[in-house]
Amino acid sequence: MLTEEKKKEKVALAISHAEADRLASGFFTHAADNRGCSVGCDAYDIRAATNDTWDLNDGPSNGYHSYVAIYFGTPEWLEHLRDAVFEGLPGSQRSGWHVDLAKALPVSSDFEPIRHKIQRDILLEVAAKSIGAGDEEWRVKCRAAVQSVAALHDKSVSVKVSDEEWSAAEWSATRSAEAAAMLAEAAAMSARSAAMSARSAMSAMSARSAAMSARSAMSARAAAMSARSARSAYQTIAEITLRHLRAAREKAL
Protein backbone atom coordinates (compact mmCIF):
# COMPACT_ATOMS: atom_id res chain seq x y z
CA MET A 1 0.00 0.00 0.00
CA LEU A 2 1.26 3.45 -0.88
CA THR A 3 1.63 5.57 2.26
CA GLU A 4 1.85 9.34 2.50
CA GLU A 5 5.51 9.04 3.50
CA LYS A 6 6.37 6.82 0.52
CA LYS A 7 4.53 9.11 -1.87
CA LYS A 8 6.49 12.12 -0.62
CA GLU A 9 9.69 10.17 -1.14
CA LYS A 10 8.61 9.13 -4.64
CA VAL A 11 7.71 12.70 -5.64
CA ALA A 12 10.97 14.06 -4.23
CA LEU A 13 12.98 11.48 -6.15
CA ALA A 14 11.07 12.18 -9.37
CA ILE A 15 11.73 15.90 -9.12
CA SER A 16 15.41 15.31 -8.38
CA HIS A 17 15.73 13.00 -11.39
CA ALA A 18 14.21 15.60 -13.70
CA GLU A 19 16.24 18.51 -12.31
CA ALA A 20 19.50 16.56 -12.54
CA ASP A 21 18.73 15.47 -16.12
CA ARG A 22 19.12 11.82 -15.15
CA LEU A 23 16.21 10.50 -17.20
CA ALA A 24 17.01 8.67 -20.43
CA SER A 25 15.17 6.18 -22.62
CA GLY A 26 16.37 2.87 -23.98
CA PHE A 27 17.88 1.35 -20.84
CA PHE A 28 17.08 0.89 -17.15
CA THR A 29 20.26 2.09 -15.41
CA HIS A 30 23.67 3.31 -16.44
CA ALA A 31 26.26 3.09 -13.69
CA ALA A 32 28.69 5.51 -15.32
CA ASP A 33 26.49 8.58 -14.91
CA ASN A 34 23.57 7.46 -12.69
CA ARG A 35 21.13 7.85 -15.56
CA GLY A 36 18.21 5.61 -16.37
CA CYS A 37 14.60 5.38 -17.48
CA SER A 38 11.65 6.35 -15.29
CA VAL A 39 11.57 3.05 -13.40
CA GLY A 40 15.34 2.59 -13.61
CA CYS A 41 16.16 5.86 -11.84
CA ASP A 42 13.88 4.90 -8.97
CA ALA A 43 15.46 1.46 -8.74
CA TYR A 44 18.95 2.98 -8.76
CA ASP A 45 18.16 5.27 -5.84
CA ILE A 46 16.31 2.58 -3.89
CA ARG A 47 19.37 0.38 -4.27
CA ALA A 48 21.55 3.10 -2.76
CA ALA A 49 19.10 3.92 0.05
CA THR A 50 18.72 0.29 1.13
CA ASN A 51 22.34 -0.75 0.55
CA ASP A 52 21.29 -3.46 -1.88
CA THR A 53 24.06 -5.02 -3.94
CA TRP A 54 22.40 -6.25 -7.12
CA ASP A 55 24.46 -5.78 -10.26
CA LEU A 56 23.58 -2.60 -12.14
CA ASN A 57 24.09 -4.40 -15.44
CA ASP A 58 21.61 -7.17 -14.60
CA GLY A 59 19.09 -5.47 -12.32
CA PRO A 60 17.38 -6.82 -9.20
CA SER A 61 16.48 -10.52 -9.15
CA ASN A 62 12.74 -9.85 -9.17
CA GLY A 63 13.00 -7.28 -11.99
CA TYR A 64 13.03 -3.50 -11.93
CA HIS A 65 9.25 -3.03 -11.97
CA SER A 66 8.54 -5.41 -9.09
CA TYR A 67 11.48 -4.04 -7.11
CA VAL A 68 10.20 -0.46 -7.34
CA ALA A 69 6.55 -1.46 -6.77
CA ILE A 70 7.36 -3.38 -3.58
CA TYR A 71 9.45 -0.55 -2.17
CA PHE A 72 6.88 2.18 -2.72
CA GLY A 73 3.71 0.12 -2.33
CA THR A 74 2.44 0.78 -5.85
CA PRO A 75 0.90 -1.91 -8.09
CA GLU A 76 3.40 -3.57 -10.41
CA TRP A 77 1.14 -3.07 -13.44
CA LEU A 78 1.38 0.70 -12.94
CA GLU A 79 5.18 0.57 -12.91
CA HIS A 80 5.09 -1.36 -16.20
CA LEU A 81 2.66 1.17 -17.65
CA ARG A 82 4.81 4.07 -16.47
CA ASP A 83 7.81 2.51 -18.18
CA ALA A 84 5.99 1.82 -21.46
CA VAL A 85 4.59 5.35 -21.71
CA PHE A 86 7.95 6.89 -20.80
CA GLU A 87 9.62 5.05 -23.67
CA GLY A 88 6.83 5.94 -26.12
CA LEU A 89 6.55 9.66 -25.41
CA PRO A 90 8.58 12.32 -27.23
CA GLY A 91 11.83 13.05 -25.39
CA SER A 92 10.69 16.52 -24.33
CA GLN A 93 7.71 15.08 -22.43
CA ARG A 94 9.37 12.23 -20.57
CA SER A 95 10.55 14.10 -17.50
CA GLY A 96 7.14 15.76 -17.15
CA TRP A 97 5.43 12.36 -17.26
CA HIS A 98 7.89 11.02 -14.67
CA VAL A 99 7.10 13.82 -12.20
CA ASP A 100 3.38 14.16 -12.95
CA LEU A 101 2.73 10.46 -12.39
CA ALA A 102 4.41 10.53 -8.97
CA LYS A 103 2.39 13.59 -7.95
CA ALA A 104 -0.89 12.11 -9.21
CA LEU A 105 -0.68 8.91 -7.14
CA PRO A 106 -3.52 8.44 -4.65
CA VAL A 107 -2.45 7.40 -1.14
CA SER A 108 -3.84 4.25 0.49
CA SER A 109 -6.00 3.54 -2.52
CA ASP A 110 -7.42 0.41 -4.07
CA PHE A 111 -5.80 0.54 -7.49
CA GLU A 112 -7.90 -2.19 -9.12
CA PRO A 113 -10.85 0.07 -10.06
CA ILE A 114 -8.32 2.58 -11.39
CA ARG A 115 -6.69 -0.12 -13.51
CA HIS A 116 -10.00 -1.07 -15.09
CA LYS A 117 -10.86 2.57 -15.82
CA ILE A 118 -7.50 3.09 -17.49
CA GLN A 119 -7.79 -0.08 -19.55
CA ARG A 120 -11.36 0.77 -20.55
CA ASP A 121 -10.42 4.23 -21.76
CA ILE A 122 -7.29 3.10 -23.59
CA LEU A 123 -9.51 0.76 -25.56
CA LEU A 124 -12.16 3.39 -26.26
CA GLU A 125 -9.91 6.42 -26.83
CA VAL A 126 -6.90 4.82 -28.50
CA ALA A 127 -7.67 1.39 -29.90
CA ALA A 128 -11.21 2.14 -31.08
CA LYS A 129 -10.13 5.47 -32.57
CA SER A 130 -7.47 3.75 -34.64
CA ILE A 131 -10.08 1.49 -36.21
CA GLY A 132 -11.84 4.43 -37.80
CA ALA A 133 -15.48 5.14 -38.50
CA GLY A 134 -15.84 3.24 -41.79
CA ASP A 135 -18.48 0.56 -42.27
CA GLU A 136 -16.17 -2.09 -43.76
CA GLU A 137 -16.83 -5.50 -42.26
CA TRP A 138 -13.41 -5.75 -40.61
CA ARG A 139 -13.91 -2.39 -38.90
CA VAL A 140 -17.34 -3.40 -37.63
CA LYS A 141 -16.01 -6.66 -36.21
CA CYS A 142 -13.03 -5.00 -34.58
CA ARG A 143 -15.08 -2.20 -33.05
CA ALA A 144 -17.46 -4.77 -31.59
CA ALA A 145 -14.55 -6.71 -30.05
CA VAL A 146 -13.00 -3.61 -28.51
CA GLN A 147 -16.28 -2.24 -27.21
CA SER A 148 -17.36 -5.54 -25.66
CA VAL A 149 -14.15 -5.88 -23.66
CA ALA A 150 -14.22 -2.18 -22.72
CA ALA A 151 -17.71 -2.74 -21.35
CA LEU A 152 -16.42 -5.59 -19.22
CA HIS A 153 -13.68 -3.37 -17.83
CA ASP A 154 -16.32 -0.75 -17.07
CA LYS A 155 -18.37 -3.34 -15.20
CA SER A 156 -15.28 -4.44 -13.27
CA VAL A 157 -14.88 -0.95 -11.82
CA SER A 158 -17.74 -1.60 -9.39
CA VAL A 159 -18.35 -5.36 -9.31
CA LYS A 160 -16.31 -8.55 -9.45
CA VAL A 161 -16.36 -10.07 -12.93
CA SER A 162 -16.03 -13.84 -12.95
CA ASP A 163 -13.31 -15.76 -14.77
CA GLU A 164 -16.06 -17.27 -16.90
CA GLU A 165 -17.13 -13.84 -18.12
CA TRP A 166 -13.55 -12.87 -18.94
CA SER A 167 -12.99 -16.17 -20.74
CA ALA A 168 -16.14 -15.71 -22.79
CA ALA A 169 -15.12 -12.17 -23.69
CA GLU A 170 -11.65 -13.36 -24.65
CA TRP A 171 -13.04 -16.09 -26.89
CA SER A 172 -15.48 -13.71 -28.58
CA ALA A 173 -12.93 -10.94 -29.03
CA THR A 174 -10.32 -13.34 -30.38
CA ARG A 175 -12.71 -14.78 -32.94
CA SER A 176 -13.79 -11.31 -34.01
CA ALA A 177 -10.21 -10.13 -34.20
CA GLU A 178 -9.16 -13.11 -36.31
CA ALA A 179 -11.97 -12.46 -38.75
CA ALA A 180 -11.17 -8.76 -38.84
CA ALA A 181 -7.50 -9.45 -39.40
CA MET A 182 -8.25 -11.66 -42.38
CA LEU A 183 -10.47 -9.03 -43.91
CA ALA A 184 -7.97 -6.27 -43.23
CA GLU A 185 -5.12 -8.34 -44.66
CA ALA A 186 -7.09 -8.83 -47.83
CA ALA A 187 -7.40 -5.06 -48.06
CA ALA A 188 -3.62 -4.77 -47.62
CA MET A 189 -3.90 -2.77 -44.41
CA SER A 190 -0.74 -1.91 -42.48
CA ALA A 191 -0.03 -3.54 -39.12
CA ARG A 192 1.25 -0.32 -37.60
CA SER A 193 -1.71 1.14 -35.73
CA ALA A 194 -2.45 3.07 -32.60
CA ALA A 195 -3.89 -0.13 -31.23
CA MET A 196 -0.37 -1.52 -31.27
CA SER A 197 0.63 1.31 -28.98
CA ALA A 198 -2.28 0.42 -26.74
CA ARG A 199 -1.14 -3.19 -26.70
CA SER A 200 2.36 -2.16 -25.68
CA ALA A 201 1.08 -0.16 -22.76
CA MET A 202 -1.69 -2.46 -21.61
CA SER A 203 0.14 -5.75 -21.93
CA ALA A 204 2.84 -4.16 -19.82
CA MET A 205 0.23 -3.84 -17.09
CA SER A 206 0.44 -7.61 -16.57
CA ALA A 207 -3.30 -8.17 -16.82
CA ARG A 208 -4.56 -11.02 -18.97
CA SER A 209 -7.64 -9.08 -19.95
CA ALA A 210 -5.60 -6.06 -20.95
CA ALA A 211 -3.26 -8.03 -23.15
CA MET A 212 -6.20 -9.83 -24.74
CA SER A 213 -8.04 -6.58 -25.34
CA ALA A 214 -5.08 -4.92 -26.98
CA ARG A 215 -4.36 -8.00 -29.11
CA SER A 216 -7.94 -7.95 -30.35
CA ALA A 217 -7.62 -4.34 -31.43
CA MET A 218 -4.17 -4.75 -32.92
CA SER A 219 -5.20 -7.77 -34.96
CA ALA A 220 -7.59 -5.61 -36.94
CA ARG A 221 -4.54 -3.88 -38.50
CA ALA A 222 -6.54 -0.70 -38.38
CA ALA A 223 -4.60 1.99 -40.27
CA ALA A 224 -1.03 2.83 -41.14
CA MET A 225 0.38 5.22 -38.58
CA SER A 226 3.59 7.22 -38.58
CA ALA A 227 5.96 7.54 -35.63
CA ARG A 228 4.26 10.85 -34.87
CA SER A 229 0.88 9.14 -34.62
CA ALA A 230 2.30 6.47 -32.34
CA ARG A 231 3.66 9.17 -30.03
CA SER A 232 0.24 10.79 -30.06
CA ALA A 233 -1.26 7.49 -28.90
CA TYR A 234 1.17 7.36 -25.98
CA GLN A 235 0.31 10.96 -25.12
CA THR A 236 -3.35 9.96 -24.93
CA ILE A 237 -2.49 6.97 -22.75
CA ALA A 238 -0.53 9.28 -20.45
CA GLU A 239 -3.49 11.67 -20.21
CA ILE A 240 -5.88 8.79 -19.45
CA THR A 241 -3.63 7.44 -16.72
CA LEU A 242 -3.10 10.80 -15.03
CA ARG A 243 -6.80 11.62 -15.27
CA HIS A 244 -7.86 8.55 -13.33
CA LEU A 245 -5.05 8.69 -10.79
CA ARG A 246 -5.81 12.34 -10.04
CA ALA A 247 -9.54 11.63 -9.74
CA ALA A 248 -8.82 8.86 -7.21
CA ARG A 249 -6.42 11.15 -5.33
CA GLU A 250 -9.00 13.95 -5.14
CA LYS A 251 -11.65 11.51 -3.97
CA ALA A 252 -9.39 10.28 -1.19
CA LEU A 253 -8.67 13.80 0.14
ZINORSUL-V296101 format. One record per pair of residues at least 4 apart in sequence whose ideal C-beta (glycine too) atoms are under 8 Angstrom apart, sorted by the first residue. I is the first residue (numbers start at 1). J is the second residue. D is the distance in Angstrom with one decimal. If there is no record, write none. Layout:
I:J:D + I:J:D
//
This chain:
1:73:4.8 + 1:108:5.8 + 2:6:5.6 + 2:7:5.8 + 2:72:6.2 + 2:73:4.2 + 2:74:5.6 + 2:105:6.0 + 2:106:7.6 + 2:107:5.6 + 2:108:6.7 + 2:109:7.1 + 3:7:6.9 + 3:73:6.4 + 3:107:6.6 + 3:108:6.9 + 4:8:6.5 + 4:107:5.1 + 4:108:7.9 + 5:9:6.6 + 6:10:6.2 + 6:71:7.8 + 6:72:5.0 + 6:73:5.5 + 7:11:6.3 + 7:72:7.9 + 7:102:7.5 + 7:105:5.6 + 7:107:5.5 + 8:12:6.2 + 9:13:6.3 + 9:72:7.6 + 10:14:6.3 + 10:42:7.4 + 10:72:5.4 + 10:74:8.0 + 10:102:4.8 + 10:105:7.0 + 11:15:6.4 + 11:99:7.6 + 11:102:4.6 + 11:103:5.6 + 12:16:6.4 + 13:17:6.3 + 13:41:7.4 + 13:42:6.2 + 13:45:5.6 + 13:102:7.6 + 14:18:6.6 + 14:42:8.0 + 14:98:5.3 + 14:99:4.6 + 14:101:7.7 + 14:102:4.0 + 14:103:7.7 + 15:19:6.1 + 15:99:5.8 + 16:20:5.9 + 16:22:7.9 + 17:22:4.7 + 17:23:5.5 + 17:41:4.6 + 17:95:7.5 + 17:98:6.4 + 18:22:7.9 + 18:23:6.4 + 18:95:4.0 + 18:96:7.8 + 18:98:6.1 + 18:99:5.4 + 22:33:7.9 + 22:34:5.9 + 22:35:5.0 + 22:36:6.8 + 22:41:5.5 + 23:35:7.2 + 23:36:7.4 + 23:37:7.1 + 23:38:6.6 + 23:41:6.2 + 23:86:7.9 + 23:94:5.8 + 23:95:5.2 + 23:98:5.9 + 24:30:7.2 + 24:35:4.7 + 24:36:6.6 + 24:37:6.7 + 25:37:6.0 + 25:86:6.8 + 25:87:5.3 + 25:91:7.1 + 25:94:6.6 + 26:37:7.5 + 26:87:7.6 + 27:36:6.8 + 27:37:6.7 + 27:40:7.0 + 28:36:5.5 + 28:37:5.7 + 28:39:6.8 + 28:40:3.5 + 28:43:6.8 + 28:59:6.0 + 28:64:5.3 + 29:35:7.6 + 29:36:4.1 + 29:40:4.5 + 29:41:7.6 + 29:43:6.5 + 29:44:4.9 + 29:56:5.2 + 29:59:7.4 + 30:34:7.3 + 30:35:4.7 + 30:36:6.1 + 30:56:8.0 + 31:56:4.3 + 31:57:7.5 + 34:44:6.4 + 35:41:7.5 + 36:40:2.9 + 36:41:4.5 + 36:43:7.3 + 36:44:5.5 + 37:41:6.9 + 37:83:6.3 + 37:86:5.8 + 37:87:6.9 + 38:42:7.3 + 38:82:5.4 + 38:83:6.0 + 38:86:4.1 + 38:94:7.2 + 38:97:7.3 + 38:98:4.7 + 38:101:7.8 + 39:43:6.2 + 39:64:5.1 + 39:65:5.9 + 39:68:5.5 + 39:79:5.6 + 39:82:6.3 + 39:83:4.7 + 39:86:7.7 + 40:44:6.2 + 40:64:6.1 + 41:45:6.6 + 41:98:7.8 + 42:46:6.1 + 42:68:4.8 + 42:71:7.9 + 42:72:7.7 + 43:47:6.3 + 43:59:7.2 + 43:60:6.7 + 43:64:4.9 + 43:67:5.5 + 43:68:5.4 + 44:48:6.9 + 44:56:7.5 + 45:49:6.1 + 46:50:6.0 + 46:52:7.3 + 46:67:6.9 + 46:68:6.6 + 46:71:4.9 + 47:52:4.5 + 47:54:6.6 + 47:56:7.9 + 47:60:7.7 + 50:71:7.7 + 52:60:7.2 + 54:58:6.9 + 54:59:6.6 + 54:60:4.6 + 54:61:6.7 + 55:59:7.5 + 59:63:6.6 + 59:64:5.3 + 59:67:7.7 + 60:64:6.5 + 60:66:7.7 + 60:67:4.1 + 62:66:4.3 + 62:67:5.7 + 62:70:7.6 + 63:67:6.5 + 64:68:6.3 + 64:79:7.9 + 64:83:7.9 + 65:69:6.1 + 65:76:5.5 + 65:79:4.1 + 65:80:5.2 + 65:83:6.6 + 66:70:6.1 + 66:76:5.4 + 66:79:7.8 + 67:71:6.6 + 68:72:6.3 + 68:74:7.4 + 68:79:5.3 + 69:73:7.7 + 69:74:5.0 + 69:75:6.4 + 69:76:4.2 + 69:78:7.5 + 69:79:4.8 + 74:78:5.4 + 74:79:6.2 + 74:105:6.9 + 74:111:7.6 + 75:79:7.5 + 75:111:4.6 + 75:115:7.1 + 76:80:6.5 + 76:206:6.2 + 77:81:6.3 + 77:115:6.1 + 77:204:7.7 + 77:205:3.8 + 77:206:4.9 + 77:207:6.1 + 78:82:6.2 + 78:111:6.7 + 78:115:7.7 + 78:205:7.5 + 79:83:6.5 + 80:84:6.4 + 80:204:3.8 + 80:205:5.6 + 80:206:5.9 + 81:85:6.2 + 81:118:7.5 + 81:201:5.8 + 81:202:7.8 + 81:204:5.8 + 81:205:5.2 + 81:237:7.9 + 81:241:6.5 + 82:86:6.2 + 82:97:7.8 + 82:98:7.9 + 82:101:5.6 + 83:87:6.5 + 83:204:6.7 + 84:88:6.3 + 84:200:5.4 + 84:201:4.6 + 84:204:4.2 + 84:234:8.0 + 85:89:6.1 + 85:97:6.2 + 85:201:6.1 + 85:234:5.5 + 85:237:5.6 + 85:238:5.1 + 85:241:7.0 + 86:94:5.5 + 86:97:6.0 + 86:98:6.6 + 88:197:6.4 + 88:200:6.9 + 88:201:7.3 + 88:230:6.9 + 88:231:6.6 + 88:233:7.6 + 88:234:3.4 + 88:237:7.7 + 89:93:4.5 + 89:94:5.3 + 89:97:5.8 + 89:231:6.6 + 89:234:5.2 + 89:235:6.6 + 89:238:6.5 + 90:94:7.6 + 90:231:5.4 + 93:97:5.9 + 93:235:7.2 + 93:238:7.7 + 94:98:6.3 + 95:99:6.5 + 96:100:5.7 + 97:101:6.1 + 97:238:5.5 + 98:102:7.1 + 99:103:6.3 + 100:104:6.0 + 100:242:5.8 + 101:105:7.1 + 101:241:7.2 + 101:242:6.8 + 101:245:7.2 + 104:242:5.1 + 104:245:4.0 + 104:246:4.8 + 104:249:6.2 + 105:245:6.0 + 105:249:6.8 + 106:114:7.6 + 106:245:6.3 + 106:248:4.0 + 106:249:4.0 + 106:251:7.6 + 106:252:5.0 + 107:249:7.5 + 107:252:6.4 + 108:252:7.0 + 109:114:7.1 + 109:248:5.3 + 109:249:7.7 + 109:252:5.9 + 110:114:7.8 + 111:115:5.9 + 112:116:6.7 + 112:156:7.9 + 113:117:6.4 + 113:156:7.8 + 113:157:4.8 + 113:158:7.4 + 113:248:7.9 + 114:118:6.3 + 114:244:5.2 + 114:245:6.5 + 114:248:5.4 + 115:119:6.2 + 115:205:6.8 + 115:207:6.8 + 116:120:6.1 + 116:153:4.6 + 116:154:7.3 + 116:156:4.4 + 116:157:4.9 + 117:121:6.4 + 117:153:7.6 + 117:157:5.8 + 117:244:4.7 + 118:122:6.3 + 118:205:7.9 + 118:240:5.8 + 118:241:5.5 + 118:244:5.4 + 119:123:6.6 + 119:153:4.9 + 119:202:5.9 + 119:205:7.1 + 119:207:7.0 + 119:209:7.2 + 119:210:5.0 + 119:213:6.7 + 120:124:6.3 + 120:150:4.9 + 120:153:3.9 + 120:154:5.1 + 120:157:7.6 + 121:125:5.2 + 121:240:4.6 + 121:243:7.9 + 121:244:7.5 + 122:126:5.1 + 122:127:6.7 + 122:198:5.0 + 122:201:6.6 + 122:202:5.8 + 122:214:7.9 + 122:237:5.8 + 122:240:6.0 + 123:127:4.8 + 123:128:6.3 + 123:146:5.2 + 123:147:7.8 + 123:149:6.4 + 123:150:4.2 + 123:153:7.1 + 123:198:7.0 + 123:213:5.5 + 123:214:7.9 + 123:217:6.8 + 124:128:5.2 + 124:146:7.5 + 124:147:7.6 + 124:150:5.2 + 125:129:6.2 + 125:236:5.8 + 125:240:6.4 + 126:130:6.7 + 126:194:5.3 + 126:195:7.1 + 126:197:6.6 + 126:198:4.5 + 126:233:5.2 + 126:236:5.4 + 126:237:6.3 + 126:240:7.9 + 127:131:7.2 + 127:146:5.2 + 127:194:6.9 + 127:195:4.3 + 127:198:4.6 + 127:213:7.5 + 127:214:6.8 + 127:217:3.6 + 127:218:7.8 + 128:143:6.2 + 128:146:4.9 + 128:147:6.8 + 128:150:7.6 + 128:217:7.4 + 129:194:6.5 + 130:193:4.6 + 130:194:3.6 + 130:195:4.8 + 130:198:7.9 + 130:217:7.2 + 130:222:4.2 + 130:223:6.2 + 130:225:7.2 + 130:233:7.5 + 131:139:5.3 + 131:142:5.0 + 131:143:5.4 + 131:146:7.0 + 131:195:7.4 + 131:217:7.2 + 131:220:5.9 + 131:222:4.7 + 131:223:7.9 + 132:139:6.0 + 132:222:6.4 + 132:223:6.0 + 133:139:7.9 + 134:139:4.9 + 135:139:6.9 + 135:140:6.5 + 136:140:7.1 + 136:183:7.2 + 136:187:7.4 + 137:141:6.3 + 137:180:7.9 + 137:183:5.5 + 138:142:6.2 + 138:179:7.5 + 138:180:4.2 + 138:181:7.6 + 138:182:7.9 + 138:183:3.5 + 138:184:4.6 + 138:187:7.1 + 138:189:7.9 + 138:220:6.1 + 139:143:6.1 + 139:180:7.6 + 139:220:7.3 + 139:222:7.7 + 140:144:6.4 + 141:145:6.5 + 141:176:4.7 + 141:177:7.7 + 141:179:5.3 + 141:180:4.2 + 141:183:7.3 + 141:220:7.5 + 142:146:6.3 + 142:176:6.8 + 142:177:6.7 + 142:180:4.2 + 142:184:8.0 + 142:216:7.4 + 142:217:6.6 + 142:219:7.7 + 142:220:3.4 + 142:222:7.0 + 143:147:5.9 + 144:148:6.1 + 144:176:5.9 + 145:149:6.7 + 145:172:7.1 + 145:173:4.2 + 145:176:3.9 + 145:177:5.4 + 145:180:7.2 + 145:216:4.4 + 145:217:7.3 + 145:220:7.8 + 146:150:6.1 + 146:173:7.8 + 146:213:7.1 + 146:216:6.4 + 146:217:5.1 + 147:151:6.3 + 148:152:6.9 + 148:169:6.1 + 148:172:6.4 + 148:173:6.4 + 149:153:6.7 + 149:169:5.4 + 149:173:5.4 + 149:209:7.0 + 149:212:7.2 + 149:213:4.3 + 149:216:6.6 + 150:154:6.4 + 150:213:7.4 + 151:155:6.5 + 152:156:6.4 + 152:161:6.0 + 152:165:6.6 + 152:166:7.0 + 152:169:5.1 + 152:209:7.3 + 153:157:7.3 + 153:209:7.1 + 153:213:7.6 + 155:159:6.1 + 155:161:5.8 + 156:160:7.5 + 156:161:4.7 + 161:165:4.9 + 161:166:6.2 + 162:166:7.2 + 163:167:6.0 + 164:168:6.3 + 165:169:6.3 + 166:170:6.2 + 166:208:7.3 + 166:209:5.6 + 167:171:6.4 + 168:172:6.3 + 169:173:5.9 + 169:209:7.6 + 169:212:7.9 + 170:174:6.0 + 170:208:7.8 + 170:209:7.5 + 170:212:4.8 + 171:175:6.5 + 172:176:6.3 + 173:177:5.9 + 173:212:6.4 + 173:213:7.0 + 173:216:4.1 + 174:178:6.3 + 174:212:7.2 + 174:215:7.7 + 174:216:6.6 + 175:179:6.5 + 176:180:6.1 + 176:216:6.9 + 177:181:6.1 + 177:215:6.8 + 177:216:4.1 + 177:217:7.6 + 177:219:3.8 + 177:220:6.4 + 178:182:6.7 + 178:219:6.7 + 179:183:6.6 + 180:184:6.0 + 180:219:6.4 + 180:220:4.3 + 181:185:6.0 + 181:219:4.3 + 181:220:6.3 + 181:221:6.1 + 182:186:6.6 + 183:187:6.7 + 184:189:4.1 + 184:220:5.7 + 184:221:4.2 + 184:222:7.5 + 185:189:7.0 + 185:221:6.7 + 189:221:4.3 + 189:222:7.1 + 189:223:6.9 + 189:224:7.5 + 190:221:6.5 + 190:223:7.0 + 190:224:3.5 + 190:225:7.7 + 191:196:7.2 + 191:218:7.8 + 191:221:5.1 + 192:196:6.3 + 192:224:5.8 + 192:225:5.3 + 192:230:7.5 + 193:197:7.9 + 193:217:7.8 + 193:218:6.6 + 193:220:7.5 + 193:221:6.4 + 193:222:4.1 + 193:223:5.8 + 193:224:7.7 + 193:225:5.7 + 194:198:6.6 + 194:222:7.1 + 194:225:5.8 + 194:229:6.4 + 194:230:7.0 + 194:232:7.7 + 194:233:4.1 + 195:199:6.4 + 195:214:6.7 + 195:217:3.6 + 195:218:4.5 + 195:220:6.9 + 195:222:5.7 + 196:200:6.6 + 196:218:5.0 + 196:230:7.7 + 197:201:6.6 + 197:230:5.2 + 197:233:3.7 + 197:234:5.8 + 197:237:7.1 + 198:202:5.8 + 198:214:5.0 + 198:217:6.2 + 198:218:7.6 + 198:233:6.8 + 198:237:7.0 + 199:203:5.5 + 199:211:7.4 + 199:214:3.3 + 199:215:6.2 + 199:217:7.1 + 199:218:4.8 + 200:204:6.5 + 200:214:7.8 + 201:205:7.2 + 201:214:7.9 + 201:234:7.2 + 201:237:5.0 + 202:207:7.3 + 202:210:3.8 + 202:211:6.5 + 202:213:6.5 + 202:214:4.5 + 203:210:6.3 + 203:211:4.1 + 203:214:5.7 + 203:215:7.8 + 205:210:5.0 + 206:210:8.0 + 207:211:6.8 + 208:212:6.1 + 209:213:6.1 + 210:214:6.3 + 211:215:6.2 + 212:216:6.4 + 213:217:6.8 + 214:218:6.0 + 215:219:6.1 + 216:220:7.7 + 217:222:7.4 + 225:229:3.7 + 225:230:5.8 + 225:233:7.7 + 226:230:7.2 + 227:231:6.5 + 228:232:6.5 + 229:233:6.7 + 230:234:6.8 + 231:235:6.4 + 232:236:6.6 + 233:237:6.5 + 234:238:6.3 + 235:239:6.5 + 236:240:6.3 + 237:241:6.3 + 238:242:6.3 + 239:243:6.1 + 240:244:6.7 + 241:245:6.2 + 242:246:5.9 + 243:247:6.4 + 244:248:6.4 + 245:249:6.3 + 246:250:6.2 + 247:251:6.4 + 248:252:6.4 + 249:253:6.8
//
